[in-house]
Amino acid sequence: MGSQSCGGCHKELYDIFMKSGHPWQLNPVINGQSPKYPFTEIKVLPQGYSWKDISYVIGGFNWKALFVNIDGYIITDEVGKSGNSEFLNQYNYADSLINKTAGWVKYHAGADKLLYDCGSCHTTGYSSNGHQDNLPGVVGSWALPGVQCEECHGPGSLHASNPTGIAMRIERTSGLCSKCHSSKNQNTLVVSNGFIQNHQQYTELYQGKHLTLDCIVCHDPHKGVEQPRRNNQPTTTIQCENCHWKEAGYQKSSIMAGVKCVECHMPRMAMSAWSEPARFIGDIRAHLLAIDPTQIGQFSQDGNTAISQVSLDFACKSCHGTGGIAESLSDQELMATANQYHTKPVAP
């Protein structure tokens, strides 16, 4: 039926949901016009392209956008060409946190006929069969572009015909979220260019005891995080202090008073669009949470996977490292401070 139909009865919830990132995962280009987003606007296209050359925009909500050509292939090079590994095809929005202005970066640049095979997480009612819109570059087909209401709640036509007699699906466990927000192997966090690849939040939780929590304990899936952030509202429905009140009540370093728990325990060690490797900061918070005060480095020796605890590189050095906003500290000083950080000394 589509989310707009759901909004006929559930207008308040629909208005909130349409300002989250879910419905904007994939956006058709209609009549050669740019898709209209809640907070962002795409004003430029890959060099040499116009809107008539593009069938879909992948993303475009808040972080980044990629583009699908009229044959269904992800644009990786100039029109009708391939092989230019320097072609800039991904548009990243500005990120003031890490001092990045809006601009273009490479994504599989120069690849020949890069398939769009992301529909299972970017669309509603996806099937691996066929080619949506008869586009040869698209793998599979779907009922609706983007993650709409019915992707999580199930098809709604029977409910609409009998609202009191036929209920929609209400899935409150993290299993539903994990279909898209996890790596293929839930025991391994995939790393690229010194940061955890985005969309592995459930895999991150899987590494520690917070796995016992369902995603919706902290998150409202209808709001997402960007909408409340832009409205200066809490991005979660509960705060760390609700459970960890003892730890919140004592910090070894008095200068850290007032710093939010997530700055250390959920550092920005994942990357969607931008990152600043020298400062150990990306544009997405990780969900690993537990800090190992004896561990400096975050990744395996080959750099391809992440350890299960937050290291001091990311917990501390985005502030206490080169270019940080606080005093630069040595590894030894960081370990000494981090050890028993929330354990209040026993009075003699």
C-alpha positions as CSV (number, residue, x, y, z in Angstrom):
1,M,0.0,0.0,0.0
2,G,2.8,2.4,0.8
3,S,3.6,4.5,3.8
4,Q,1.4,7.4,2.6
5,S,-1.6,5.1,2.9
6,C,-0.6,4.2,6.5
7,G,-0.5,8.0,7.1
8,G,-4.2,8.3,6.4
9,C,-4.9,6.9,9.8
10,H,-1.6,7.3,11.5
11,K,-0.7,10.8,10.5
12,E,1.4,11.8,13.5
13,L,3.5,8.7,13.4
14,Y,3.8,8.9,9.6
15,D,5.0,12.5,9.8
16,I,7.7,11.5,12.3
17,F,8.7,8.4,10.3
18,M,9.1,10.3,7.0
19,K,11.8,12.5,8.7
20,S,13.9,9.4,9.6
21,G,16.5,7.8,7.4
22,H,14.6,4.6,6.6
23,P,12.2,5.6,3.8
24,W,15.1,7.4,2.0
25,Q,17.4,4.4,1.4
26,L,16.5,4.4,-2.3
27,N,14.8,7.2,-4.2
28,P,13.4,7.1,-7.7
29,V,14.1,10.1,-10.0
30,I,10.7,11.1,-11.4
31,N,10.4,13.4,-14.4
32,G,14.1,14.2,-14.3
33,Q,13.7,15.9,-10.9
34,S,15.9,15.5,-7.8
35,P,14.2,13.6,-4.9
36,K,13.0,15.9,-2.0
37,Y,14.6,15.0,1.3
38,P,13.6,16.3,4.8
39,F,16.9,18.0,5.7
40,T,19.2,17.8,2.8
41,E,19.3,18.6,-0.9
42,I,21.3,17.3,-3.8
43,K,22.4,20.2,-5.9
44,V,25.2,18.6,-7.9
45,L,25.6,15.4,-9.9
46,P,28.6,13.3,-11.0
47,Q,30.6,15.1,-13.7
48,G,28.9,14.8,-17.1
49,Y,25.5,13.6,-15.8
50,S,22.1,15.3,-15.7
51,W,19.0,14.1,-13.9
52,K,17.7,12.5,-17.1
53,D,20.7,10.1,-16.9
54,I,19.8,8.8,-13.5
55,S,17.0,6.4,-12.5
56,Y,17.6,6.2,-8.7
57,V,19.5,7.9,-5.9
58,I,20.9,5.6,-3.3
59,G,20.6,7.4,0.0
60,G,20.8,11.1,0.0
61,F,19.5,11.5,3.6
62,N,22.1,13.3,5.8
63,W,25.3,11.4,5.0
64,K,25.9,10.6,1.4
65,A,24.4,9.7,-2.0
66,L,25.3,7.4,-4.9
67,F,23.6,7.4,-8.2
68,V,22.1,4.6,-10.5
69,N,22.1,5.2,-14.3
70,I,19.2,4.6,-16.6
71,D,20.3,1.0,-17.1
72,G,20.3,0.2,-13.4
73,Y,24.1,0.2,-12.8
74,I,25.7,2.3,-10.1
75,I,27.5,5.2,-11.7
76,T,31.3,4.7,-11.4
77,D,32.6,6.6,-14.4
78,E,31.8,9.1,-17.1
79,V,28.8,8.4,-19.3
80,G,29.4,5.3,-21.3
81,K,32.9,4.7,-20.0
82,S,34.7,2.6,-17.4
83,G,38.3,2.2,-16.1
84,N,38.9,5.7,-14.6
85,S,39.8,4.7,-11.0
86,E,39.9,8.4,-10.0
87,F,36.3,9.3,-11.0
88,L,34.5,10.9,-8.2
89,N,31.0,9.4,-8.0
90,Q,29.9,9.5,-4.3
91,Y,28.6,12.8,-2.9
92,N,29.2,13.4,0.8
93,Y,27.3,16.0,2.7
94,A,29.3,18.4,5.0
95,D,30.1,17.2,8.5
96,S,31.0,20.0,10.9
97,L,32.1,17.6,13.6
98,I,35.1,16.5,11.7
99,N,35.5,19.7,9.7
100,K,34.5,18.3,6.4
101,T,32.8,20.4,3.7
102,A,30.5,18.8,1.2
103,G,32.3,17.1,-1.6
104,W,32.9,14.1,-3.9
105,V,34.8,10.9,-3.1
106,K,35.4,7.6,-4.9
107,Y,33.3,4.5,-4.6
108,H,34.4,1.5,-6.8
109,A,35.5,4.2,-9.2
110,G,36.0,3.0,-12.8
111,A,34.3,-0.4,-12.2
112,D,32.5,-1.7,-15.3
113,K,28.7,-2.1,-14.9
114,L,28.6,-2.2,-11.1
115,L,25.4,-3.9,-10.2
116,Y,22.8,-2.4,-7.8
117,D,22.3,-5.5,-5.5
118,C,21.4,-3.6,-2.3
119,G,17.6,-4.0,-2.6
120,S,17.2,-6.4,0.3
121,C,18.0,-3.6,2.8
122,H,17.1,-0.6,0.7
123,T,13.6,-1.5,-0.4
124,T,10.2,-2.8,0.8
125,G,8.9,-6.2,-0.4
126,Y,12.2,-7.3,-2.0
127,S,12.6,-10.4,-4.1
128,S,15.9,-11.6,-5.5
129,N,14.1,-12.5,-8.7
130,G,13.9,-10.3,-11.8
131,H,15.1,-6.8,-12.6
132,Q,13.2,-3.9,-11.2
133,D,11.8,-1.6,-13.9
134,N,13.4,-4.0,-16.5
135,L,16.8,-2.4,-15.7
136,P,19.6,-5.0,-16.4
137,G,21.9,-3.5,-13.7
138,V,19.4,-4.0,-10.9
139,V,19.4,-7.3,-9.1
140,G,16.0,-8.3,-7.9
141,S,12.7,-6.5,-7.7
142,W,10.6,-4.8,-5.0
143,A,7.2,-3.4,-4.2
144,L,8.4,0.0,-2.9
145,P,11.7,1.8,-2.9
146,G,13.1,2.7,0.5
147,V,12.4,1.0,3.9
148,Q,8.7,1.9,4.2
149,C,6.2,1.0,7.0
150,E,5.3,-2.4,5.5
151,E,8.9,-3.6,5.4
152,C,8.8,-3.9,9.2
153,H,5.0,-4.3,9.9
154,G,4.1,-6.5,6.9
155,P,1.6,-5.8,4.0
156,G,-1.2,-3.6,5.1
157,S,-4.1,-3.9,2.7
158,L,-6.0,-6.4,4.9
159,H,-5.5,-4.3,8.0
160,A,-6.7,-1.2,6.1
161,S,-9.9,-3.1,5.0
162,N,-10.5,-4.3,8.6
163,P,-8.5,-2.2,11.1
164,T,-10.0,-3.6,14.3
165,G,-10.1,-7.2,13.1
166,I,-6.7,-7.6,11.4
167,A,-3.6,-6.4,13.3
168,M,-0.3,-5.4,11.8
169,R,2.9,-7.2,12.7
170,I,4.6,-5.7,15.8
171,E,8.2,-7.0,16.0
172,R,10.0,-5.8,19.1
173,T,13.1,-8.0,19.1
174,S,16.4,-7.1,17.5
175,G,16.1,-9.9,15.0
176,L,14.2,-7.7,12.6
177,C,16.8,-4.9,12.8
178,S,19.7,-7.4,12.4
179,K,18.5,-8.3,8.9
180,C,20.1,-5.1,7.7
181,H,22.2,-3.8,10.6
182,S,24.7,-6.6,10.8
183,S,27.6,-8.2,9.0
184,K,27.4,-11.5,7.3
185,N,29.3,-13.2,10.1
186,Q,28.0,-11.8,13.4
187,N,31.2,-12.9,15.2
188,T,33.3,-10.5,13.0
189,L,33.2,-6.8,12.5
190,V,34.3,-5.8,9.1
191,V,36.8,-3.0,8.9
192,S,37.8,-0.8,6.0
193,N,40.3,2.1,5.8
194,G,40.8,2.1,9.6
195,F,37.1,2.2,10.6
196,I,34.3,-0.2,11.1
197,Q,32.1,-0.4,8.1
198,N,28.7,1.2,8.6
199,H,25.4,-0.8,9.2
200,Q,27.0,-3.3,11.6
201,Q,25.3,-2.1,14.8
202,Y,23.7,-5.4,15.7
203,T,27.0,-7.2,15.1
204,E,28.6,-4.6,17.5
205,L,26.0,-5.4,20.2
206,Y,26.6,-9.1,19.6
207,Q,30.1,-8.7,20.8
208,G,29.1,-7.9,24.4
209,K,26.6,-8.2,27.2
210,H,24.4,-5.4,25.8
211,L,23.2,-8.1,23.3
212,T,20.5,-8.8,26.0
213,L,18.9,-5.5,25.1
214,D,16.6,-5.1,22.2
215,C,17.4,-2.2,19.9
216,I,14.0,-0.5,20.7
217,V,15.0,-0.3,24.4
218,C,17.1,2.6,23.4
219,H,15.9,3.6,19.9
220,D,12.6,4.7,18.4
221,P,12.8,3.2,14.9
222,H,10.2,5.7,13.6
223,K,12.4,8.6,14.6
224,G,15.9,7.4,13.9
225,V,18.7,9.6,15.4
226,E,19.2,12.5,13.0
227,Q,15.7,13.9,13.4
228,P,15.9,14.3,17.2
229,R,19.5,15.5,16.9
230,R,18.5,18.3,14.6
231,N,15.7,19.3,17.0
232,N,18.1,19.3,20.0
233,Q,16.3,16.3,21.5
234,P,17.8,13.1,23.0
235,T,18.6,10.6,20.3
236,T,17.6,7.7,22.5
237,T,14.6,7.0,24.6
238,I,16.6,6.2,27.7
239,Q,20.0,7.3,28.9
240,C,23.0,5.3,30.0
241,E,22.6,6.6,33.5
242,N,19.2,4.9,33.8
243,C,21.1,1.6,34.2
244,H,24.6,2.6,35.0
245,W,23.9,5.1,37.7
246,K,26.8,4.0,39.9
247,E,29.3,4.4,37.2
248,A,27.8,7.8,36.2
249,G,28.2,8.9,39.8
250,Y,32.0,8.7,39.9
251,Q,34.8,9.5,37.5
252,K,38.5,9.3,38.3
253,S,39.2,12.5,36.3
254,S,37.3,15.5,37.5
255,I,37.8,17.4,34.2
256,M,35.5,14.8,32.5
257,A,32.5,15.9,34.5
258,G,29.7,16.7,32.2
259,V,31.1,14.7,29.3
260,K,28.4,12.3,28.0
261,C,28.9,8.6,28.4
262,V,28.6,8.0,24.7
263,E,31.7,10.1,23.9
264,C,33.9,7.4,25.4
265,H,31.8,4.3,25.4
266,M,30.2,4.8,21.9
267,P,33.0,6.6,20.0
268,R,32.7,7.4,16.3
269,M,34.7,4.4,15.1
270,A,32.4,3.6,12.2
271,M,32.3,5.4,8.8
272,S,29.5,6.1,6.4
273,A,30.8,9.1,4.5
274,W,33.6,10.9,6.2
275,S,36.3,10.1,8.7
276,E,39.5,11.6,10.2
277,P,41.9,8.8,10.8
278,A,44.5,10.9,12.6
279,R,41.9,11.9,15.2
280,F,40.3,8.5,15.4
281,I,36.9,9.8,14.5
282,G,34.4,8.7,11.9
283,D,30.8,9.9,11.4
284,I,28.9,7.0,13.0
285,R,28.9,5.9,16.6
286,A,29.8,2.3,17.4
287,H,27.8,0.0,19.7
288,L,30.6,-1.9,21.4
289,L,30.3,0.1,24.6
290,A,32.7,-1.8,27.0
291,I,36.2,-0.2,27.2
292,D,39.3,-2.2,27.7
293,P,41.7,0.0,29.6
294,T,44.7,-2.1,28.7
295,Q,44.1,-2.1,24.9
296,I,45.5,0.8,22.8
297,G,44.8,-0.4,19.2
298,Q,41.3,-1.3,18.0
299,F,42.0,-3.6,15.1
300,S,43.6,-6.9,14.2
301,Q,47.2,-6.9,13.0
302,D,46.1,-7.1,9.4
303,G,43.6,-4.3,10.0
304,N,40.6,-6.2,8.6
305,T,38.6,-6.9,11.8
306,A,37.9,-5.1,15.1
307,I,38.3,-6.3,18.7
308,S,35.2,-6.7,20.8
309,Q,35.9,-3.9,23.2
310,V,36.5,-0.2,22.7
311,S,40.2,0.6,22.7
312,L,41.9,3.7,24.1
313,D,42.7,4.9,20.6
314,F,39.0,5.6,20.0
315,A,37.8,6.0,23.6
316,C,40.4,8.7,24.4
317,K,42.4,9.9,21.5
318,S,39.8,11.7,19.5
319,C,40.1,14.3,22.3
320,H,43.5,13.5,23.9
321,G,45.4,12.8,20.7
322,T,46.9,14.8,17.9
323,G,44.5,17.6,16.9
324,G,42.1,16.9,19.8
325,I,40.3,19.4,21.9
326,A,42.0,18.3,25.1
327,E,45.5,17.8,26.4
328,S,47.5,15.2,24.5
329,L,48.3,12.2,26.7
330,S,50.7,9.3,26.2
331,D,49.5,5.7,26.0
332,Q,50.8,5.1,29.5
333,E,49.0,8.1,30.9
334,L,45.8,7.0,29.2
335,M,46.0,3.4,30.5
336,A,46.7,4.7,34.0
337,T,43.7,6.9,34.0
338,A,41.3,4.4,32.3
339,N,42.1,1.6,34.7
340,Q,39.3,1.4,37.3
341,Y,38.0,4.7,36.0
342,H,34.5,4.4,37.5
343,T,35.6,2.6,40.7
344,K,35.5,4.9,43.7
345,P,38.5,4.4,46.0
346,V,37.7,2.9,49.4
347,A,38.3,5.4,52.2
348,P,41.2,4.3,54.6
